Amino acid sequence: MYDYILLSTLNDFVFCPYSIYLHNVYMGGDEELVHAVPQTRGKAAHKTIDQKNYSSKKDEISSLAVFCDELGIAGKIDVYKRNKKLLVERKYQLNTIYQGQIYQLWGQYFCMMEMGYEIEELAFYAIVTNKTFPVAVPNEENKKELAGFIQEFKEFNPETKITINENKCTHCIYCNLCDKTEVTNVYS
């Protein structure tokens, strides 16, 4: 059996590799103890996508499971607008687009392309502001960059010393449970 890397994990890995470990430790527990306000809001905003109630338009597909054998990745997309050939990743709030989010969207793109979908446009959509942020469709260099990042993910040694970035830590939902830092998250 082939082990696929979850698309959402790519974003988490860029943020902090140790957060993936903490997520798995606390997954299945009481979300109220772990989730901070942004995660709770994001999960609520994502509910219509996850339950496939986002749209009744026949040209829109939501919460589609996708995979890419070539890159060894799998996950779900938020929305694909077939008539526009547009793939959209929805976020509750979006002030900055981070590289991990780009990798996640690129991954969705390559999955869908391998599955035979036509995509000409990519975008992030911020629910709170009702704004769309177009993203360039990845080229071959971007694909190589993503493949290199996936290889880095596969080769990561959890015994490697974790680089602490207090700015990131203060915005991590696991910060107060983390044994790698003494800072407190901003959500406490």
N, C-alpha and C positions, 0 to 999 in steps of 0.2 A: 504494500500500500504506500502511496506517495503522500508525504506530509506537506500539506499546503500551509503557507504562512497567511494568517488573517490580515486582510487589508487594514483594518483598524489598528492592528498591532504595529504596523509600519510607523504610523503617526506617534504612537506611544513610545516606540523605540527611540525616535528622534528626541522626544521630550525628555525621557529618562528610562534607560533600560531596566532599572530597578523597579520602576512603577509597574512594569509588566508582571514581575514577580509578586509585588504587593497586591495587584489586582487579582491574581490567581489565588492568593492566600485568602483574601477577603470576599471573593466571589461566592455567591450563594448565602452569604451572611445577611444580616439586617442592613439594607441599603441606607436606612436613615442614620445609622451610625457612621457610615463611610462616605456617602455622597454629600458633596457640598452643593450649595445653591445652584451654581452653573450646571452641574451634572443633572440635578433634579429638573431644572427648567428644560435642559436639552432633551432629556428623556421624555418629558411630557410633550414637547414640541415634535418629537420624532414619532410619537404614538400613531399618528395618522398614516405615516409611511410604513411603520412596522406592521400595522393591521391592514395595510393595503386599502385604506379609506381615503387616501390623499386626493384622488381624482376619479371621476367616473368617465373621463374622456377616453375614448378607445385608443387614441394615439399616444397615451401616456402610460408608461409601465413604472410601477414603484416596487421597491423592496425585492428586486430580482436577485436571486443567488447567481453569482458569477464566478468564473475560474479561468486561470490561464496556466496551461501545462508548461509552456515555454519558460515562464518566470517562477512557477511554483507558488502562485498566490491564489487566494479565494476570498470571497466575502459577499457583501450585498451592496447594491447601488441604492441611492435614494430615489431619483427620478430620471427616466429617459423619455424625452419628448421625440417620438419617432418622426413626426412631420417636420420638425426643425433639425433633426439629427443632433440633438442637444442632450448632453449628459450633465445633470445637476447634482451637486452635493449640498444638502441643506444644513445650515447651522442656525442655532437659536440666535446667537449674536456673533458678529464677526468684525473685530476691530483691526486685526492683523491676520494675514494669511501666512502661515508658517510652512517651512519646507516639508514637514511631516504630512501636513494636510495636502500639499501638492503631490507628494509621493502616493498618498492614498487615492487621490483622484486620477493620477496617471495610471495607477494599478487597475482601477475600475475600467478605465479606457482600454487598456491592453487586454483585459479579460473580455470585455464586450467585443472588441475587434476580433479576437481569436474565436469567439462564439458566433461570428458572422453578422454582427450589428454594424450599421453605418453610423459613424459619428464624425461630425464636422466642427462641433463646438463643445467647449467645456465651460462650466461656470460654478461658482459658489453662490448660494442664495442665503441672505441673512433675514430670518423671519421677523425679528424685532423692527428692523428698519425697512423691510420690504425692498431691499436692494440686491441687485445681481452684480456679481463681480466676474467678468469673463476671464478665462485662463487660456493661454495658448495651448493648442493641441500639441502633445509631445512629438518630437521628431526622433530620428534614430540615435542621436547623441543623448537625448533625454532617456531613451530606453536603455542605453548602455549605463547611464548614470544610475537609473533605478535598479538595473540588474546588479551593479556593483554594490549598491546599498543593501540589496537583499542578500548578497553574498556576505557582506559585513555582519548582517543580522544573524545569518546561519553560523558564522564563525565566532560569534561573541562568546566570550568565556565569562560566566557569571561570577567567577572568582576574581575577575579584574577589578581593580579599585575603581569605585564609582566617583566620577568628578562631580562635586557638589556645586550647584549653581543656585545660590540662595534666592535669586529672583524667581527661578523656576520652582524651587521648593515651596516658596510661599504661595504659589498658585497650584500646587499639587494637592489633590484630594486626600492622598495618603500621607501627607507631610507629618501629621500628628501621630501617625502610627509607624513612621519610618525610623529605623535604628541608625540611619546614616547621617542624620542632621539633627540639630537642636532647635532649628527655627520653627515657628508656628505658622500655619497657613492663614491667609487673609480671611478665610471663611469662618473662623472660630468665633 
